Amino acid sequence: MAGMQLKIDETIRRVLMPLRDDELQLLEQSVLAEGIRDPLVAWNRNGEYVLLDGHHRYQLAHKHGLTFSTIGLQFNSREEAIQWILQNQLARRNLTDEQRTIVIGRYYNMLKRAPHRPADKGDNLSPLSESGKTAEQVATVFGVDSRTVYRAAEFADAFEQLESVSPEAARRVESGEVKDAKTMLPKIEPDLLPKVAERIARGETRVQDAVERIRREERQTTRPVLQGVYDGLDIRRGDFREVLADLPDRSVDIILTDPPYTQEYLPLWDDLGAFAARVLKPTGVLLAYSGQLHLPQVIAMLTQHLRWWWMCAIQHTGASGYIVAGGRRIINDWKPLLILTPRDAPPLNAQFNDLIEGGGRQKELHNWEQSTDEAVRILQTFGNPDALVVDPFAGSGSFGRAALQAGMRFIGAEILATEGESR
């Protein structure tokens, strides 16, 4: 079958790992000097020979008029032919670690998604209905453990999604130029993938860095805008450090607030601690929602001014979000509520459970809004009717509405614009 005409099947061709430009140049130099020594491999599909291995050599043969030999193999289906290709590709010495992982993942995904059929005694690679047994089979074939197979399958799926968005980003990933792609790419949310792909295509070398830069840009260019009105609440427009400066010392019973959690806003926590130390009564209390990622820094700044008392866990209801920290994706099921008092405070006269069932997140008026019902319960635990509640980061005023429902007075501050106002 020397020099025969072969058919290129695009589905099969897309499974093959491409050569880098330098590898292709070396191959071309080799075949021009020595000819095409290794035979091409083709699938005899009802008398039509479909090329399985040797696409680059076949292309060079046509380009330079070179002869080649061909080995024909028999398979029952395209799926079987692709399985052979995937196993054969792992024998290549020049695959990157990312490419090897994609090959293993594709092999597992193909077996897992194949229609069930009874396993043949002589066919150790037959797809089984139980994914665990399929993973064990693939692990045995490729000399890895089942967990490696599962991770490879996730990466292969994520890679194919990336390839559909940006072939150039996919090329950089499979070539090993994106250092954390294997661990981070499967964690990318679908709506974020096009932006991440764009950054990778432009030269980003870490997925994590791309995500952080995208989030930072979003925070800088898309500031929340309040929708609706404050319903008569005393919320002063501007920075709390300025618009609440006239509050008398030792005049506030409760500060209930939800400051921004991200790193660029950390200095605000130091200012919040200083403000609370000035305005809280000796019997007063600071109740501050917080995220977990920068919690050590937040506590360190607050305790420069106040006495640490306790921390509650507010349990999220409904769908949980996730946090990416230290290269790991953490399903986030609770939110800290930090409790601090003035340094000269007497013992806090309150009895409560430190696991609080959340009221669900409200986003009708503000995209960082917290539950009013949840806040009412918190205020009733730590304060009496007619207490003065202050929120330096009032948002849409949900804590203010909670204070009114609890029979308390309220003063807030908010720097963001309401709908219809200039930002």
C-alpha positions in Angstrom: 0.0 0.0 0.0 2.9 2.3 -0.7 1.9 5.9 -1.6 -1.8 5.2 -1.6 -4.5 7.8 -1.3 -5.8 8.1 2.3 -8.9 9.8 3.7 -8.7 12.4 6.4 -11.5 12.1 9.0 -11.8 15.4 10.8 -13.3 13.9 14.0 -10.2 11.6 14.2 -7.8 14.4 13.2 -9.0 16.7 16.0 -8.2 14.0 18.6 -4.5 14.0 17.6 -2.0 16.2 19.5 -0.4 18.7 17.0 3.3 19.1 16.7 4.9 22.3 17.8 6.4 24.5 15.0 9.9 23.5 15.9 9.0 19.8 16.0 7.3 20.1 12.5 10.5 21.8 11.1 12.7 19.0 12.5 10.3 16.3 11.0 10.4 18.0 7.6 14.2 18.1 7.7 14.3 14.4 8.6 12.0 13.2 5.9 13.8 15.3 3.3 17.1 13.8 4.3 16.1 10.2 5.0 12.6 9.8 3.4 9.5 8.6 5.3 10.9 5.6 7.1 8.0 4.8 9.5 4.8 3.5 7.9 1.6 5.4 8.2 -1.3 3.7 10.0 -4.8 3.6 8.4 -8.1 2.1 9.3 -9.6 -0.1 6.6 -13.2 1.1 6.8 -15.1 -1.0 4.2 -12.3 -0.7 1.7 -11.7 3.1 2.4 -8.5 3.7 4.2 -8.8 6.4 6.9 -5.5 7.8 8.2 -5.0 7.3 12.0 -1.3 7.9 12.6 1.1 10.0 10.5 -0.9 13.0 9.4 2.1 15.3 9.4 4.2 12.8 7.4 1.3 12.4 4.9 1.1 16.1 4.5 4.9 16.3 3.9 4.7 13.4 1.4 2.3 15.4 -0.7 4.2 18.6 -0.3 7.5 17.1 -1.5 6.4 14.2 -3.6 7.7 11.5 -1.2 6.7 7.9 -1.1 5.5 6.1 2.0 4.2 2.8 3.2 0.9 2.1 5.0 -0.2 -0.4 7.6 -4.0 -1.2 7.6 -5.9 -2.0 10.8 -9.4 -3.3 11.3 -11.9 -1.7 13.8 -15.6 -2.1 14.3 -16.3 1.6 14.7 -14.8 5.1 14.7 -14.8 5.0 18.6 -12.6 1.9 18.6 -10.3 3.6 16.1 -10.0 6.7 18.3 -9.3 4.5 21.4 -6.4 3.0 19.5 -5.2 6.5 18.6 -5.3 7.7 22.2 -3.3 4.7 23.5 -0.9 5.1 20.6 -0.4 8.8 21.4 0.8 8.2 24.9 3.7 6.2 23.4 5.0 9.5 22.0 8.0 10.8 24.0 7.4 14.5 23.2 3.9 14.9 24.8 3.7 17.6 27.4 2.2 16.7 30.8 -1.0 18.6 29.8 -1.3 16.6 26.6 -0.8 13.3 28.4 -3.5 14.3 30.8 -5.9 15.3 28.0 -5.3 11.9 26.3 -6.1 9.9 29.5 -9.2 12.1 30.1 -10.5 11.8 26.6 -10.1 8.0 26.8 -12.0 7.8 30.0 -14.8 10.1 28.8 -15.2 8.1 25.6 -15.6 4.8 27.5 -17.9 6.4 30.1 -20.2 7.9 27.5 -20.3 4.8 25.2 -23.5 2.8 25.2 -23.4 -0.1 27.6 -22.6 -3.5 26.3 -21.5 -6.7 28.1 -17.7 -6.9 28.6 -15.9 -9.5 26.5 -13.5 -11.6 28.4 -10.8 -10.8 26.0 -11.6 -7.1 25.9 -10.4 -5.4 29.0 -11.2 -2.0 27.6 -15.0 -2.5 27.1 -17.0 0.4 28.5 -19.0 -0.5 31.7 -22.0 1.3 33.1 -20.3 2.0 36.4 -17.9 4.9 36.1 -15.8 3.6 38.9 -15.1 0.4 37.1 -14.4 2.3 33.9 -11.9 4.5 35.8 -10.2 1.4 37.2 -9.9 0.0 33.6 -8.4 3.2 32.3 -6.1 3.5 35.3 -4.8 0.0 34.6 -4.3 0.7 30.9 -2.2 3.8 31.5 -0.5 2.9 34.7 -2.1 5.6 36.9 -4.6 5.5 39.8 -8.3 6.2 39.5 -8.2 9.6 41.0 -5.7 10.7 38.4 -8.2 9.4 35.7 -11.1 11.4 37.2 -8.9 14.6 37.3 -7.8 14.0 33.8 -11.4 13.6 32.6 -12.3 17.0 34.2 -9.3 18.6 32.6 -10.1 17.1 29.2 -13.7 18.5 29.3 -12.5 21.9 30.4 -9.8 21.9 27.7 -12.4 21.1 25.0 -14.6 24.0 26.2 -11.6 26.3 26.1 -10.7 25.1 22.6 -14.2 25.9 21.4 -13.8 29.5 22.7 -10.2 30.1 21.7 -8.0 27.7 19.8 -5.0 29.8 20.5 -5.6 29.7 24.3 -6.0 25.9 24.0 -2.7 25.6 22.1 -0.9 27.5 24.8 -2.5 25.3 27.5 -1.6 22.0 25.9 1.9 23.2 25.1 2.5 23.6 28.9 2.8 27.4 28.8 0.0 27.9 31.3 1.4 26.6 34.6 -1.7 26.0 36.7 -4.1 25.0 33.8 -4.5 21.4 35.0 -5.8 22.4 38.4 -7.5 25.7 37.7 -9.1 25.4 34.3 -11.8 22.9 35.4 -12.8 25.3 38.1 -13.6 28.2 35.8 -17.2 29.2 35.7 -18.7 29.1 32.1 -19.5 32.8 32.0 -15.9 33.7 33.0 -14.3 31.3 30.5 -14.2 33.6 27.4 -12.4 36.4 29.4 -9.9 33.9 30.8 -9.4 32.4 27.3 -8.7 35.9 26.0 -6.1 36.6 28.6 -4.4 33.2 28.1 -4.3 33.8 24.3 -2.6 37.2 25.0 0.1 35.6 27.0 -1.1 35.0 30.6 0.9 32.2 32.1 -1.4 31.4 35.1 -5.2 30.9 35.1 -5.4 32.1 38.7 -3.7 35.4 37.7 -6.1 35.8 34.8 -9.1 35.3 37.1 -7.8 37.8 39.7 -7.1 40.4 37.1 -10.5 40.0 35.6 -12.2 40.3 39.0 -10.1 43.3 39.9 -11.1 45.1 36.6 -14.7 44.3 37.2 -14.6 45.8 40.7 -12.9 48.9 39.4 -15.2 49.5 36.4 -18.5 48.2 37.6 -19.4 49.7 40.9 -22.7 48.7 42.4 -25.6 51.1 42.0 -28.4 51.2 44.5 -31.8 50.7 43.0 -34.9 52.1 44.7 -35.2 54.4 47.7 -34.3 54.4 51.4 -37.9 54.5 52.6 -37.3 57.4 55.0 -34.2 55.9 56.7 -31.5 58.3 57.9 -28.8 57.3 55.5 -26.2 60.0 54.9 -24.6 60.1 51.4 -20.8 59.9 51.5 -17.8 58.2 53.2 -18.7 57.2 56.8 -15.4 58.7 58.0 -16.8 62.1 57.0 -20.6 62.0 57.1 -20.7 60.2 60.5 -18.0 62.3 62.1 -20.6 64.3 64.0 -21.9 61.3 66.0 -21.1 62.0 69.7 -18.6 59.8 71.5 -20.1 56.9 73.4 -23.5 57.4 71.8 -24.1 54.2 69.8 -25.6 50.9 71.0 -24.9 48.7 68.0 -22.8 48.9 64.9 -24.2 46.3 62.5 -22.4 46.4 59.2 -21.2 44.5 56.1 -18.0 46.1 54.8 -16.4 45.0 51.5 -14.4 41.9 51.8 -11.8 42.2 49.0 -8.2 43.0 49.5 -8.2 46.5 48.2 -10.8 47.5 50.9 -8.8 46.1 53.8 -7.7 49.5 55.1 -11.4 50.4 55.7 -11.5 47.8 58.5 -8.9 49.7 60.5 -10.9 52.9 60.1 -14.1 51.0 61.1 -12.3 49.8 64.3 -11.3 53.3 65.2 -14.7 54.7 64.5 -16.4 52.0 66.6 -14.0 52.5 69.5 -15.0 56.2 69.6 -18.8 56.1 69.1 -19.8 52.8 70.9 -21.2 53.0 74.4 -19.3 51.0 77.0 -22.2 48.5 76.7 -22.2 48.7 72.9 -21.1 46.1 70.4 -19.7 45.9 66.9 -21.3 43.2 64.7 -19.5 42.9 61.4 -20.1 40.5 58.6 -16.9 39.4 57.0 -15.5 37.0 54.4 -13.0 34.3 55.2 -10.2 35.0 52.8 -8.7 37.9 54.6 -10.1 37.2 58.1 -6.8 37.2 59.9 -6.0 40.7 58.7 -9.5 41.9 59.4 -9.4 40.6 63.0 -5.9 42.0 63.5 -7.0 45.5 62.4 -10.2 45.5 64.5 -8.5 44.3 67.7 -6.1 47.3 67.5 -9.1 49.3 68.7 -11.6 46.9 70.3 -11.8 43.8 72.4 -12.4 40.5 70.6 -15.5 38.8 72.0 -16.7 36.0 69.7 -17.5 35.0 66.1 -20.8 33.5 64.9 -21.3 31.5 61.7 -24.2 32.6 59.6 -25.2 29.5 57.6 -26.0 30.2 53.9 -29.3 29.0 52.6 -30.0 28.1 49.0 -27.2 27.6 46.5 -23.7 27.9 47.9 -21.0 29.9 46.2 -17.3 29.1 46.2 -14.0 30.7 47.0 -10.7 30.0 45.3 -8.0 30.1 47.9 -4.5 28.7 47.8 -5.2 27.0 44.4 -8.2 25.2 45.9 -11.9 25.7 45.2 -13.8 25.8 48.5 -17.6 25.5 48.6 -18.6 28.4 50.9 -21.5 27.4 53.2 -21.2 30.0 56.0 -20.2 33.6 56.6 -18.5 35.0 59.8 -20.2 37.5 62.0 -17.5 39.1 64.1 -18.4 40.4 67.6 -16.2 43.0 69.3 -16.8 45.4 72.2 -15.0 48.5 73.6 -12.0 47.7 75.6 -13.6 48.9 78.8 -16.9 47.1 78.2 -18.5 45.1 81.0 -19.4 41.4 80.4 -21.7 41.2 77.4 -25.2 40.4 78.6 -26.4 38.2 75.8 -27.1 34.5 75.4 -27.3 33.1 71.8 -26.4 30.3 69.5 -23.3 31.0 67.5 -24.6 29.1 64.5 -27.2 31.4 62.9 -29.5 30.3 60.1 -29.2 32.8 57.3 -32.2 34.4 55.8 -31.0 34.1 52.2 -29.3 36.8 50.2 -31.4 39.7 48.9 -30.3 41.4 45.7 -33.4 43.4 44.7 -31.9 46.8 45.7 -28.2 46.2 45.9 -26.0 43.3 44.7 -24.2 43.0 48.1 -27.5 43.2 50.1 -28.0 41.0 53.2 -31.2 39.5 54.5 -33.5 41.9 56.5 -35.1 39.0 58.5 -31.7 37.7 59.5 -30.6 41.1 60.7 -33.8 41.6 62.8 -33.0 38.4 64.7 -29.3 39.5 65.2 -30.4 42.9 66.5 -33.0 41.5 68.8 -30.3 39.3 70.3 -27.8 42.0 71.0 -29.9 45.1 71.6 -33.1 46.5 73.3 -35.9 48.5 71.7 -35.0 52.1 71.1 -31.3 51.2 70.8 -29.3 53.3 68.3 -28.0 51.2 65.4 -25.4 52.5 63.0 -24.3 51.0 59.7 -21.2 52.7 58.1 -21.7 50.7 54.9 -25.5 50.9 54.6 -26.0 49.8 50.9 -29.7 49.8 50.2 -30.5 50.1 53.9 -31.5 46.5 54.7 -30.0 46.8 58.2 -31.8 50.1 58.7 -35.1 48.5 57.8 -34.3 45.6 60.2 -33.6 48.2 63.0 -37.0 49.8 62.4 -38.7 46.4 62.5 -37.0 45.7 65.8 -38.2 49.0 67.2 -34.7 50.6 67.1 -33.4 53.9 65.8 -31.0 53.9 62.8 -28.3 56.1 61.2 -26.4 54.9 58.2 -23.8 56.0 55.6 -23.4 55.0 52.0 -21.0 56.2 49.4 -22.5 54.6 46.3 -25.0 56.3 44.0 -28.6 55.4 43.8 -30.3 54.7 40.5 -30.6 57.8 38.4 -27.8 59.6 40.2 -24.3 60.2 38.7 -21.8 57.6 39.8 
